[in-house]
Amino acid sequence: MSRVRAGSMMTNAAACSARRAFLGRALAAALWPVATLAQAIEAKLSKADWQAIRKVISQQLAALRAEDGDRAFAYASPEIQTQFGDAQPFMAMVRGAYSPLLVARYTEFLEGAVIDGIVIQPLRLIAPDNTVQVALYTLEKQGRGRWRINGCRLAPSTVQAA
């Protein structure tokens, strides 16, 4: 009798596990359209958002070129501000790693995108020697709808300036 009981307990455990797996897959399938819709909505920023994003980048760039570290640092996200602590190490990092931003003779915003929930705004940079790079800014929307810069990567471009 104990053998039958043990066998039936294993069968019940296996059945429960199978039910949980089925319910998990069913729930995921049911929620997939909702998640996809949320991503689609997130990917569609308004024209006003893109204008605000470009304004923040332009203002930070102007502050960087004017050597106004405090003002440039204010456009950084809270995470970046925490990472650097204050404007001095932030400016030292910019001078060392992002000099193309400071010396570009021409800048042009390219079309931005939202990729996997990350807002990316490219900025074409043309150096005095006509080499071209693209600064890929990532941004975050903070409280009260303010956009802040959360990172920047410099990438080479296949385009050559005339």
DSSP file (Angstrom, degrees, kcal/mol; ACC not computed):
  #  RESIDUE AA STRUCTURE BP1 BP2  ACC     N-H-->O    O-->H-N    N-H-->O    O-->H-N    TCO  KAPPA ALPHA  PHI   PSI    X-CA   Y-CA   Z-CA
    1    1 A M     >        0   0    0      0, 0.0     4,-2.1     0, 0.0     5,-0.2   0.000 360.0 360.0 360.0 -38.2    0.0    0.0    0.0
    2    2 A S  H  >  +     0   0    0      1,-0.2     4,-2.3     2,-0.2     5,-0.2   0.831 360.0  57.4 -67.2 -29.4    2.8    2.4    0.7
    3    3 A R  H  > S+     0   0    0      2,-0.2     4,-2.2     1,-0.2    -1,-0.2   0.910 107.5  46.1 -66.3 -41.4    4.2    1.6   -2.7
    4    4 A V  H  > S+     0   0    0      2,-0.2     4,-2.5     1,-0.2     5,-0.2   0.918 112.0  51.3 -66.1 -44.0    1.1    2.7   -4.4
    5    5 A R  H  X S+     0   0    0     -4,-2.1     4,-2.0     1,-0.2    -2,-0.2   0.917 110.6  48.3 -61.7 -43.3    0.8    5.8   -2.3
    6    6 A A  H  X S+     0   0    0     -4,-2.3     4,-1.9     1,-0.2    -1,-0.2   0.911 112.0  50.0 -63.5 -42.0    4.4    6.8   -3.2
    7    7 A G  H  X S+     0   0    0     -4,-2.2     4,-1.9     1,-0.2    -1,-0.2   0.895 110.4  48.6 -64.1 -39.9    3.8    6.2   -6.8
    8    8 A S  H  X S+     0   0    0     -4,-2.5     4,-2.5     1,-0.2    -1,-0.2   0.838 107.9  55.5 -71.3 -31.1    0.7    8.3   -6.9
    9    9 A M  H  X S+     0   0    0     -4,-2.0     4,-2.6     2,-0.2    -1,-0.2   0.905 108.1  48.5 -65.8 -39.7    2.5   11.1   -5.1
   10   10 A M  H  X S+     0   0    0     -4,-1.9     4,-2.6     2,-0.2    -2,-0.2   0.896 111.3  50.1 -65.5 -39.5    5.1   11.2   -7.8
   11   11 A T  H  X S+     0   0    0     -4,-1.9     4,-2.4     2,-0.2    -2,-0.2   0.911 111.5  48.1 -64.9 -41.8    2.5   11.2  -10.4
   12   12 A N  H  X S+     0   0    0     -4,-2.5     4,-2.6     2,-0.2    -2,-0.2   0.907 111.9  49.7 -65.1 -41.1    0.7   14.1   -8.6
   13   13 A A  H  X S+     0   0    0     -4,-2.6     4,-2.3     2,-0.2    -2,-0.2   0.919 112.3  47.6 -63.0 -43.6    4.0   16.0   -8.3
   14   14 A A  H  X S+     0   0    0     -4,-2.6     4,-2.5     1,-0.2    -2,-0.2   0.899 112.0  50.3 -64.2 -40.3    4.7   15.5  -12.0
   15   15 A A  H  X S+     0   0    0     -4,-2.4     4,-2.6     2,-0.2    -2,-0.2   0.906 110.3  49.6 -65.0 -41.5    1.2   16.6  -12.9
   16   16 A C  H  X S+     0   0    0     -4,-2.6     4,-2.6     2,-0.2    -2,-0.2   0.915 111.4  49.4 -62.7 -42.3    1.5   19.7  -10.8
   17   17 A S  H  X S+     0   0    0     -4,-2.3     4,-2.4     1,-0.2    -2,-0.2   0.920 111.7  48.1 -63.1 -43.6    4.9   20.6  -12.4
   18   18 A A  H  X S+     0   0    0     -4,-2.5     4,-2.5     2,-0.2    -1,-0.2   0.897 111.4  50.8 -63.8 -40.5    3.4   20.0  -15.9
   19   19 A R  H  X S+     0   0    0     -4,-2.6     4,-2.9     2,-0.2     5,-0.2   0.921 110.6  49.2 -63.0 -43.6    0.4   22.2  -15.0
   20   20 A R  H  X S+     0   0    0     -4,-2.6     4,-2.5     2,-0.2    -2,-0.2   0.920 111.8  48.5 -62.2 -43.4    2.7   25.0  -13.7
   21   21 A A  H  X S+     0   0    0     -4,-2.4     4,-2.3     2,-0.2    -1,-0.2   0.922 113.1  48.0 -62.2 -44.1    4.8   24.8  -16.9
   22   22 A F  H  X S+     0   0    0     -4,-2.5     4,-2.7     1,-0.2    -2,-0.2   0.930 112.7  48.0 -61.7 -46.2    1.7   25.0  -19.1
   23   23 A L  H  X S+     0   0    0     -4,-2.9     4,-2.7     1,-0.2    -1,-0.2   0.877 110.4  52.6 -63.5 -37.9    0.2   27.9  -17.1
   24   24 A G  H  X S+     0   0    0     -4,-2.5     4,-2.4    -5,-0.2    -1,-0.2   0.925 112.0  44.5 -62.9 -44.4    3.6   29.7  -17.3
   25   25 A R  H  X S+     0   0    0     -4,-2.3     4,-2.5     2,-0.2    -2,-0.2   0.897 113.8  50.6 -66.2 -39.8    3.7   29.3  -21.1
   26   26 A A  H  X S+     0   0    0     -4,-2.7     4,-2.2     2,-0.2    -2,-0.2   0.907 111.4  48.0 -64.9 -41.3    0.0   30.3  -21.5
   27   27 A L  H  X S+     0   0    0     -4,-2.7     4,-2.4     2,-0.2    -2,-0.2   0.922 111.8  49.4 -64.8 -44.1    0.6   33.4  -19.4
   28   28 A A  H  X S+     0   0    0     -4,-2.4     4,-1.6     1,-0.2    -2,-0.2   0.915 112.1  48.6 -61.0 -42.8    3.6   34.4  -21.4
   29   29 A A  H  < S+     0   0    0     -4,-2.5    -1,-0.2     1,-0.2    -2,-0.2   0.878 112.3  48.9 -64.6 -37.5    1.7   33.9  -24.6
   30   30 A A  H  < S+     0   0    0     -4,-2.2     4,-0.4     1,-0.2    -1,-0.2   0.864 116.1  42.1 -70.3 -35.4   -1.2   36.0  -23.3
   31   31 A L  H  X S+     0   0    0     -4,-2.4     4,-2.4     1,-0.2     3,-0.3   0.649  91.2  86.6 -87.3 -15.0    1.1   38.8  -22.2
   32   32 A W  H  X S+     0   0    0     -4,-1.6     4,-2.7     1,-0.2     5,-0.2   0.902  88.6  49.6 -54.4 -47.3    3.4   38.8  -25.2
   33   33 A P  H  > S+     0   0    0      0, 0.0     4,-2.4     0, 0.0    -1,-0.2   0.877 110.9  51.3 -61.1 -34.7    1.1   41.2  -27.2
   34   34 A V  H  > S+     0   0    0     -4,-0.4     4,-2.4    -3,-0.3    -2,-0.2   0.931 111.5  46.3 -66.0 -44.9    0.9   43.6  -24.3
   35   35 A A  H  X S+     0   0    0     -4,-2.4     4,-2.2     2,-0.2    -1,-0.2   0.906 113.2  49.7 -64.0 -41.8    4.7   43.6  -23.9
   36   36 A T  H  X S+     0   0    0     -4,-2.7     4,-2.3    -5,-0.2    -1,-0.2   0.910 111.1  49.4 -63.6 -42.4    5.1   44.1  -27.7
   37   37 A L  H  X S+     0   0    0     -4,-2.4     4,-2.6    -5,-0.2     5,-0.2   0.906 109.3  52.2 -62.8 -42.2    2.6   47.0  -27.6
   38   38 A A  H  X S+     0   0    0     -4,-2.4     4,-2.5     1,-0.2    -1,-0.2   0.906 110.8  47.7 -62.0 -41.0    4.4   48.6  -24.7
   39   39 A Q  H  X S+     0   0    0     -4,-2.2     4,-2.2     2,-0.2    -1,-0.2   0.899 111.0  51.2 -66.4 -39.6    7.7   48.4  -26.6
   40   40 A A  H  X S+     0   0    0     -4,-2.3     4,-0.6     2,-0.2    -2,-0.2   0.913 112.3  45.9 -63.6 -42.2    6.1   49.9  -29.7
   41   41 A I  H >< S+     0   0    0     -4,-2.6     3,-1.1     1,-0.2    -2,-0.2   0.925 112.3  51.2 -65.1 -44.0    4.7   52.8  -27.7
   42   42 A E  H 3< S+     0   0    0     -4,-2.5    -2,-0.2     1,-0.3    -1,-0.2   0.864 105.2  57.1 -61.2 -36.0    8.0   53.3  -26.0
   43   43 A A  H 3< S+     0   0    0     -4,-2.2     2,-1.1     1,-0.2    -1,-0.3   0.667  93.4  75.9 -71.4 -15.5    9.8   53.4  -29.4
   44   44 A K    <<  +     0   0    0     -3,-1.1     2,-0.2    -4,-0.6    -1,-0.2  -0.728  64.9 179.3-101.3  85.5    7.6   56.3  -30.6
   45   45 A L        -     0   0    0     -2,-1.1    -3,-0.0     1,-0.1    -2,-0.0  -0.566  31.9-107.9 -80.5 151.4    8.8   59.4  -28.9
   46   46 A S     >  -     0   0    0     -2,-0.2     4,-2.1     1,-0.1     5,-0.2  -0.278  23.8-110.8 -74.2 163.1    7.0   62.6  -29.7
   47   47 A K  H  > S+     0   0    0      1,-0.2     4,-2.2     2,-0.2     5,-0.2   0.874 121.4  55.5 -60.0 -37.4    8.5   65.3  -31.8
   48   48 A A  H  > S+     0   0    0      2,-0.2     4,-2.4     1,-0.2    -1,-0.2   0.880 105.1  52.2 -64.2 -38.5    8.7   67.5  -28.7
   49   49 A D  H  > S+     0   0    0      2,-0.2     4,-2.7     1,-0.2    -2,-0.2   0.943 110.1  47.6 -62.6 -47.0   10.7   64.7  -26.9
   50   50 A W  H  X S+     0   0    0     -4,-2.1     4,-2.3     1,-0.2    -2,-0.2   0.882 112.1  50.4 -63.3 -37.0   13.3   64.6  -29.8
   51   51 A Q  H  X S+     0   0    0     -4,-2.2     4,-2.1     2,-0.2    -1,-0.2   0.915 111.5  47.9 -65.0 -41.9   13.5   68.4  -29.8
   52   52 A A  H  X S+     0   0    0     -4,-2.4     4,-2.3     2,-0.2    -2,-0.2   0.889 110.7  52.1 -64.9 -39.6   14.1   68.3  -26.0
   53   53 A I  H  X S+     0   0    0     -4,-2.7     4,-2.1     1,-0.2    -2,-0.2   0.934 111.6  45.7 -61.5 -47.5   16.7   65.6  -26.4
   54   54 A R  H  X S+     0   0    0     -4,-2.3     4,-2.6     1,-0.2    -1,-0.2   0.857 110.9  53.9 -66.3 -34.6   18.6   67.6  -29.0
   55   55 A K  H  X S+     0   0    0     -4,-2.1     4,-2.8     2,-0.2    -1,-0.2   0.919 107.7  49.8 -65.4 -43.6   18.4   70.7  -26.9
   56   56 A V  H  X S+     0   0    0     -4,-2.3     4,-2.4     2,-0.2     5,-0.2   0.925 113.0  46.5 -61.4 -44.9   19.9   69.0  -23.9
   57   57 A I  H  X S+     0   0    0     -4,-2.1     4,-2.7     2,-0.2    -2,-0.2   0.929 113.6  48.8 -63.4 -44.9   22.8   67.7  -26.0
   58   58 A S  H  X S+     0   0    0     -4,-2.6     4,-2.4     1,-0.2    -2,-0.2   0.901 112.1  48.7 -61.7 -41.7   23.4   71.1  -27.6
   59   59 A Q  H  X S+     0   0    0     -4,-2.8     4,-2.2     2,-0.2    -1,-0.2   0.903 112.7  47.0 -67.5 -40.5   23.3   72.8  -24.3
   60   60 A Q  H  X S+     0   0    0     -4,-2.4     4,-2.8    -5,-0.2    -2,-0.2   0.926 111.9  51.1 -66.3 -42.0   25.8   70.4  -22.8
   61   61 A L  H  X S+     0   0    0     -4,-2.7     4,-2.4     1,-0.2    -2,-0.2   0.906 109.9  49.6 -60.8 -42.4   28.1   70.7  -25.8
   62   62 A A  H  X S+     0   0    0     -4,-2.4     4,-1.6     1,-0.2    -1,-0.2   0.906 112.2  48.5 -62.6 -41.6   28.0   74.5  -25.6
   63   63 A A  H  <>S+     0   0    0     -4,-2.2     5,-2.8     2,-0.2    -2,-0.2   0.903 110.7  50.9 -65.7 -40.9   28.9   74.3  -21.9
   64   64 A L  H ><5S+     0   0    0     -4,-2.8     3,-1.4     1,-0.2    -2,-0.2   0.931 111.3  47.3 -61.4 -45.8   31.7   71.8  -22.6
   65   65 A R  H 3<5S+     0   0    0     -4,-2.4    -1,-0.2     1,-0.3    -2,-0.2   0.795 111.2  51.5 -67.6 -28.0   33.2   74.0  -25.3
   66   66 A A  T 3<5S-     0   0    0     -4,-1.6    -1,-0.3    -5,-0.2    -2,-0.2   0.402 113.2-120.7 -85.8   2.2   32.9   77.1  -22.9
   67   67 A E  T < 5 +     0   0    0     -3,-1.4     2,-1.3    -4,-0.2    -3,-0.2   0.785  64.1 147.2  61.0  28.2   34.7   75.1  -20.2
   68   68 A D     >< +     0   0    0     -5,-2.8     4,-2.5     1,-0.2     5,-0.2  -0.693  18.6 173.7 -94.3  82.0   31.7   75.5  -18.0
   69   69 A G  H  > S+     0   0    0     -2,-1.3     4,-2.9     1,-0.2     5,-0.2   0.866  71.7  54.3 -60.5 -41.8   32.0   72.2  -16.2
   70   70 A D  H  > S+     0   0    0      1,-0.2     4,-1.4     2,-0.2    -1,-0.2   0.921 112.3  43.8 -61.5 -43.4   29.2   72.8  -13.6
   71   71 A R  H  > S+     0   0    0      2,-0.2     4,-0.6     1,-0.2    -2,-0.2   0.919 115.2  48.3 -68.6 -42.7   26.7   73.6  -16.3
   72   72 A A  H >< S+     0   0    0     -4,-2.5     3,-1.1     1,-0.2     4,-0.2   0.907 110.5  52.1 -62.0 -41.8   27.8   70.6  -18.5
   73   73 A F  H >< S+     0   0    0     -4,-2.9     3,-1.5     1,-0.2    -1,-0.2   0.804  98.3  66.0 -65.4 -30.3   27.7   68.3  -15.5
   74   74 A A  H 3< S+     0   0    0     -4,-1.4    -1,-0.2     1,-0.3    -2,-0.2   0.740  95.6  57.6 -65.2 -22.9   24.1   69.4  -14.8
   75   75 A Y  T << S+     0   0    0     -3,-1.1    74,-2.8    -4,-0.6    -1,-0.3   0.507  87.8  99.5 -85.6  -4.3   22.9   67.8  -18.1
   76   76 A A  B <  S-a  149   0A   0     -3,-1.5    74,-0.2    -4,-0.2    63,-0.0  -0.507  82.6-103.8 -81.1 151.6   24.3   64.4  -17.0
   77   77 A S     >  -     0   0    0     72,-3.0     4,-2.6    -2,-0.2     5,-0.2  -0.249  34.0-104.4 -67.2 160.6   22.0   61.8  -15.6
   78   78 A P  H  > S+     0   0    0      0, 0.0     4,-2.5     0, 0.0     5,-0.2   0.850 122.4  56.4 -54.8 -35.3   22.0   61.1  -11.9
   79   79 A E  H  > S+     0   0    0      2,-0.2     4,-2.2     1,-0.2     5,-0.1   0.925 109.3  44.5 -63.9 -44.3   23.9   57.8  -12.5
   80   80 A I  H  > S+     0   0    0      2,-0.2     4,-2.1    69,-0.2     5,-0.3   0.909 112.8  51.9 -66.4 -41.8   26.7   59.7  -14.3
   81   81 A Q  H  X S+     0   0    0     -4,-2.6     4,-2.6     1,-0.2    -2,-0.2   0.902 110.9  47.6 -62.3 -40.3   26.7   62.4  -11.6
   82   82 A T  H  < S+     0   0    0     -4,-2.5    -1,-0.2    -5,-0.2    -2,-0.2   0.901 109.6  54.3 -65.2 -40.4   27.1   59.7   -9.0
   83   83 A Q  H  < S+     0   0    0     -4,-2.2    -2,-0.2     1,-0.2    -1,-0.2   0.885 121.0  28.7 -61.5 -40.7   29.8   58.0  -10.9
   84   84 A F  H  < S-     0   0    0     -4,-2.1     2,-1.4    -5,-0.1    -2,-0.2   0.709  87.8-149.7 -98.1 -22.4   31.9   61.2  -11.2
   85   85 A G     <  +     0   0    0     -4,-2.6     2,-0.3    -5,-0.3    -1,-0.1  -0.284  67.9   5.0  86.4 -53.8   30.9   63.0   -8.0
   86   86 A D  S  > S-     0   0    0     -2,-1.4     4,-1.2    -3,-0.0   -16,-0.0  -0.899  86.5 -84.8-153.1-177.1   31.4   66.6   -9.3
   87   87 A A  H  > S+     0   0    0     -2,-0.3     4,-2.9     1,-0.2     5,-0.2   0.787 109.3  67.4 -69.3 -30.6   32.2   68.5  -12.5
   88   88 A Q  H  > S+     0   0    0      1,-0.2     4,-2.2     2,-0.2    -1,-0.2   0.954 106.2  37.4 -61.8 -53.8   36.1   68.4  -12.2
   89   89 A P  H  > S+     0   0    0      0, 0.0     4,-2.1     0, 0.0    -1,-0.2   0.858 116.1  56.1 -66.4 -30.1   36.6   64.7  -12.8
   90   90 A F  H  X S+     0   0    0     -4,-1.2     4,-2.3     2,-0.2    -2,-0.2   0.942 109.3  45.2 -62.5 -47.8   33.7   64.7  -15.3
   91   91 A M  H  X S+     0   0    0     -4,-2.9     4,-2.8     1,-0.2     5,-0.2   0.875 110.3  54.5 -65.2 -37.6   35.5   67.5  -17.4
   92   92 A A  H  X S+     0   0    0     -4,-2.2     4,-2.0    -5,-0.2    -1,-0.2   0.911 109.5  48.2 -61.8 -41.3   38.8   65.6  -17.1
   93   93 A M  H  X>S+     0   0    0     -4,-2.1     4,-3.1     2,-0.2     5,-0.5   0.918 111.6  49.5 -64.0 -44.2   37.2   62.5  -18.6
   94   94 A V  H  X5S+     0   0    0     -4,-2.3     4,-2.3     1,-0.2    -2,-0.2   0.936 111.5  48.6 -62.0 -46.6   35.6   64.6  -21.4
   95   95 A R  H  <5S+     0   0    0     -4,-2.8     4,-0.3     1,-0.2    -1,-0.2   0.880 118.9  40.3 -60.8 -38.0   38.9   66.3  -22.3
   96   96 A G  H  <5S+     0   0    0     -4,-2.0    -2,-0.2    -5,-0.2    -1,-0.2   0.907 130.8  20.2 -79.2 -43.2   40.7   62.9  -22.3
   97   97 A A  H  <5S+     0   0    0     -4,-3.1    -3,-0.2    -5,-0.2    -2,-0.2   0.639 128.3  40.5-105.0 -17.2   38.2   60.6  -24.0
   98   98 A Y    >X< +     0   0    0     -4,-2.3     3,-1.6    -5,-0.5     4,-0.8  -0.047  62.6 132.1-127.0  32.9   35.8   62.9  -25.9
   99   99 A S  H >>  +     0   0    0     -4,-0.3     4,-1.9     1,-0.3     3,-0.8   0.813  66.5  69.7 -57.9 -31.1   38.0   65.6  -27.4
  100  100 A P  H 3> S+     0   0    0      0, 0.0     4,-1.2     0, 0.0    -1,-0.3   0.843  95.8  55.7 -56.5 -30.0   36.3   65.2  -30.8
  101  101 A L  H <4 S+     0   0    0     -3,-1.6    -2,-0.2     1,-0.2   -36,-0.1   0.867 110.2  45.2 -65.1 -35.1   33.2   66.7  -29.2
  102  102 A L  H << S+     0   0    0     -4,-0.8    -1,-0.2    -3,-0.8    -3,-0.1   0.797 119.6  37.1 -81.0 -29.9   35.2   69.8  -28.2
  103  103 A V  H  < S+     0   0    0     -4,-1.9    -1,-0.2     3,-0.0    -2,-0.2   0.495  78.9 129.5-105.0  -4.0   37.1   70.4  -31.5
  104  104 A A     <  -     0   0    0     -4,-1.2    23,-0.3    -5,-0.2     3,-0.1  -0.245  43.9-158.4 -55.9 133.3   34.5   69.5  -34.1
  105  105 A R  S    S+     0   0    0     21,-2.7     2,-0.3     1,-0.2    22,-0.2   0.647  79.6  22.5 -85.1 -15.6   34.2   72.2  -36.7
  106  106 A Y  E     -B  126   0A   0     20,-1.3    20,-2.6     2,-0.0     2,-0.3  -0.989  64.5-172.0-151.4 139.5   30.7   71.0  -37.6
  107  107 A T  E     -B  125   0A   0     -2,-0.3     2,-0.3    18,-0.2    18,-0.2  -0.978   3.7-179.2-131.7 149.0   28.0   69.0  -35.9
  108  108 A E  E     -B  124   0A   0     16,-1.8    16,-3.4    -2,-0.3     2,-0.3  -0.960  25.3-127.8-149.2 127.5   24.7   67.6  -37.2
  109  109 A F  E     -B  123   0A   0     -2,-0.3    14,-0.2    14,-0.2     2,-0.2  -0.571  25.3-158.3 -73.6 134.9   22.0   65.6  -35.5
  110  110 A L        -     0   0    0     12,-2.2     2,-0.2    -2,-0.3    -1,-0.0  -0.520  41.4 -64.9-100.6 175.8   21.1   62.4  -37.2
  111  111 A E        -     0   0    0     -2,-0.2    -1,-0.1    10,-0.1     2,-0.1  -0.456  56.1-138.7 -67.8 127.7   17.8   60.6  -36.8
  112  112 A G        -     0   0    0     -2,-0.2     2,-0.3     9,-0.1     9,-0.2  -0.292  19.5-166.4 -80.5 169.0   17.4   59.2  -33.3
  113  113 A A  E     -C  120   0A   0      7,-2.6     7,-3.3    -2,-0.1     2,-0.5  -0.981  23.4-132.5-151.5 159.4   16.1   55.8  -32.3
  114  114 A V  E     -C  119   0A   0     -2,-0.3     2,-0.5     5,-0.2     5,-0.2  -0.982  29.1-178.2-115.7 116.8   14.8   53.8  -29.4
  115  115 A I  E >   -C  118   0A   0      3,-2.5     3,-2.1    -2,-0.5    -2,-0.0  -0.968  70.0 -19.4-122.3 119.1   16.4   50.4  -29.3
  116  116 A D  T 3  S-     0   0    0     -2,-0.5    -1,-0.2     1,-0.3     3,-0.1   0.865 129.2 -51.6  51.5  39.5   15.4   47.9  -26.7
  117  117 A G  T 3  S+     0   0    0      1,-0.2     2,-0.5   -78,-0.1    -1,-0.3   0.438 112.6 121.9  83.0  -0.8   14.1   50.8  -24.6
  118  118 A I  E <   -C  115   0A   0     -3,-2.1    -3,-2.5    22,-0.0     2,-0.5  -0.852  58.8-137.2-100.9 126.0   17.3   52.8  -24.9
  119  119 A V  E     -CD 114 139A   0     20,-0.7    20,-1.7    -2,-0.5     2,-0.5  -0.702  24.7-173.0 -83.4 122.9   17.0   56.3  -26.4
  120  120 A I  E     -CD 113 138A   0     -7,-3.3    -7,-2.6    -2,-0.5    18,-0.2  -0.973  11.4-175.3-123.1 126.9   19.9   56.9  -28.8
  121  121 A Q  E     - D   0 137A   0     16,-2.5    16,-2.1    -2,-0.5     2,-0.2  -0.941  15.2-151.9-121.8 108.0   20.6   60.3  -30.4
  122  122 A P  E     - D   0 136A   0      0, 0.0   -12,-2.2     0, 0.0     2,-0.4  -0.534   8.0-166.5 -79.1 145.7   23.4   60.3  -33.0
  123  123 A L  E     -BD 109 135A   0     12,-2.1    12,-3.1   -14,-0.2     2,-0.3  -0.974  14.9-139.2-132.8 116.9   25.4   63.4  -33.6
  124  124 A R  E     -BD 108 134A   0    -16,-3.4   -16,-1.8    -2,-0.4     2,-0.4  -0.599  19.4-162.6 -76.7 134.1   27.7   63.6  -36.6
  125  125 A L  E     -BD 107 133A   0      8,-3.3     8,-2.3    -2,-0.3     2,-0.6  -0.973   8.1-164.2-120.0 129.2   31.0   65.4  -35.8
  126  126 A I  E     -BD 106 132A   0    -20,-2.6   -21,-2.7    -2,-0.4   -20,-1.3  -0.963  16.1-148.2-114.6 119.9   33.4   66.7  -38.5
  127  127 A A    >   -     0   0    0      4,-2.7     3,-2.4    -2,-0.6   -23,-0.1  -0.301  31.1-100.6 -80.0 164.8   36.9   67.5  -37.2
  128  128 A P  T 3  S+     0   0    0      0, 0.0    -1,-0.1     0, 0.0   -24,-0.1   0.800 126.3  53.6 -55.9 -29.0   39.1   70.3  -38.5
  129  129 A D  T 3  S-     0   0    0      2,-0.1     3,-0.1     1,-0.0    -2,-0.0   0.297 121.2-110.3 -88.9  10.9   41.0   67.6  -40.6
  130  130 A N    <   +     0   0    0     -3,-2.4    31,-1.6     1,-0.3     2,-0.2   0.519  69.6 144.2  72.7   9.5   37.6   66.5  -42.1
  131  131 A T        -     0   0    0     29,-0.1    -4,-2.7    -5,-0.0     2,-0.4  -0.533  40.9-140.6 -72.4 149.5   37.5   63.2  -40.4
  132  132 A V  E     +D  126   0A   0     27,-0.4    25,-1.5    25,-0.2     2,-0.3  -0.930  25.4 168.7-118.8 134.5   34.0   62.2  -39.5
  133  133 A Q  E     -DE 125 156A   0     -8,-2.3    -8,-3.3    -2,-0.4     2,-0.5  -0.904  25.3-134.5-132.0 164.8   32.8   60.5  -36.3
  134  134 A V  E     -DE 124 155A   0     21,-3.0    21,-2.6    -2,-0.3     2,-0.6  -0.989   9.3-149.5-123.2 126.1   29.4   59.9  -34.8
  135  135 A A  E     -DE 123 154A   0    -12,-3.1   -12,-2.1    -2,-0.5     2,-0.9  -0.847  11.2-155.6 -91.4 121.7   28.7   60.5  -31.1
  136  136 A L  E     -DE 122 153A   0     17,-3.5    17,-1.4    -2,-0.6     2,-0.3  -0.839  13.2-165.5-102.5  99.9   26.0   58.1  -30.0
  137  137 A Y  E     -DE 121 152A   0    -16,-2.1   -16,-2.5    -2,-0.9     2,-0.4  -0.636   7.4-156.2 -85.1 139.1   24.3   59.7  -27.0
  138  138 A T  E     -DE 120 151A   0     13,-2.3    12,-3.3    -2,-0.3    13,-1.0  -0.951  17.8-169.9-111.0 139.8   22.0   57.7  -24.7
  139  139 A L  E     -DE 119 149A   0    -20,-1.7   -20,-0.7    -2,-0.4     2,-0.4  -0.896  14.5-155.5-131.3 156.8   19.5   59.6  -22.7
  140  140 A E  E     - E   0 148A   0      8,-2.7     8,-2.6    -2,-0.3     2,-0.6  -0.982  21.3-126.2-130.3 143.0   17.0   59.0  -19.9
  141  141 A K  E     - E   0 147A   0     -2,-0.4     6,-0.3     6,-0.2     2,-0.1  -0.800  34.5-168.2 -88.6 123.4   13.8   60.9  -19.1
  142  142 A Q    >   -     0   0    0      4,-4.3     3,-1.2    -2,-0.6     4,-0.2  -0.287  37.1 -48.8 -99.9-174.7   14.0   62.1  -15.5
  143  143 A G  G >  S+     0   0    0      1,-0.2     3,-1.3     2,-0.2    -1,-0.2  -0.174 124.8  23.5 -55.3 150.1   11.3   63.5  -13.2
  144  144 A R  G 3  S-     0   0    0      1,-0.2    -1,-0.2    -3,-0.1    -2,-0.1   0.707 130.9 -74.1  60.3  23.7    9.2   66.3  -14.5
  145  145 A G  G <  S+     0   0    0     -3,-1.2     2,-0.3     1,-0.2    -1,-0.2   0.629  86.4 151.9  74.3  14.1    9.9   65.1  -18.0
  146  146 A R    <   -     0   0    0     -3,-1.3    -4,-4.3    -4,-0.2     2,-0.3  -0.637  38.1-138.3 -83.7 134.9   13.5   66.4  -18.2
  147  147 A W  E     - E   0 141A   0     -2,-0.3     2,-0.3    -6,-0.3    -6,-0.2  -0.720  21.4-173.8 -89.4 139.0   15.9   64.5  -20.4
  148  148 A R  E     - E   0 140A   0     -8,-2.6    -8,-2.7    -2,-0.3     2,-0.4  -0.977  28.9-109.4-134.1 148.5   19.5   63.9  -19.2
  149  149 A I  E     +aE  76 139A   0    -74,-2.8   -72,-3.0    -2,-0.3   -10,-0.3  -0.619  29.8 178.5 -80.2 126.5   22.5   62.4  -20.9
  150  150 A N  E     -     0   0A   0    -12,-3.3     2,-0.3    -2,-0.4   -11,-0.2   0.396  62.0 -24.9-109.8   0.1   23.3   58.9  -19.6
  151  151 A G  E     - E   0 138A   0    -13,-1.0   -13,-2.3     2,-0.0    -1,-0.3  -0.896  48.1-145.3 166.9 166.4   26.3   58.2  -21.9
  152  152 A C  E     - E   0 137A   0     -2,-0.3     2,-0.4   -15,-0.2   -15,-0.2  -0.963   8.0-168.8-154.2 136.0   28.1   58.8  -25.1
  153  153 A R  E     - E   0 136A   0    -17,-1.4   -17,-3.5    -2,-0.3     2,-0.5  -0.986  16.8-139.6-125.8 137.6   30.1   56.6  -27.4
  154  154 A L  E     - E   0 135A   0     -2,-0.4   -19,-0.2   -19,-0.2    -2,-0.0  -0.840  23.7-177.2 -97.2 132.7   32.2   57.8  -30.3
  155  155 A A  E     - E   0 134A   0    -21,-2.6   -21,-3.0    -2,-0.5    -2,-0.0  -0.973  27.5-112.6-129.4 143.3   32.1   55.7  -33.4
  156  156 A P  E     - E   0 133A   0      0, 0.0     2,-0.3     0, 0.0   -23,-0.2  -0.342  31.3-140.4 -67.8 156.1   34.0   56.1  -36.7
  157  157 A S        -     0   0    0    -25,-1.5   -25,-0.2     2,-0.2   -33,-0.0  -0.892  14.2-142.5-117.9 150.4   32.0   57.0  -39.8
  158  158 A T  S    S+     0   0    0     -2,-0.3     2,-0.3     2,-0.1    -1,-0.1   0.531  78.8  96.3 -83.8  -6.9   32.3   55.7  -43.3
  159  159 A V        -     0   0    0    -27,-0.0     2,-0.5   -28,-0.0   -27,-0.4  -0.636  62.3-154.7 -85.2 139.2   31.5   59.2  -44.5
  160  160 A Q        -     0   0    0     -2,-0.3   -29,-0.1   -29,-0.1     2,-0.1  -0.960  16.4-127.9-114.0 132.5   34.3   61.6  -45.4
  161  161 A A              0   0    0    -31,-1.6   -29,-0.0    -2,-0.5   -34,-0.0  -0.457 360.0 360.0 -77.0 151.1   33.8   65.3  -45.3
  162  162 A A              0   0    0     -2,-0.1    -1,-0.1     0, 0.0   -32,-0.0   0.445 360.0 360.0 -85.1 360.0   34.6   67.4  -48.3
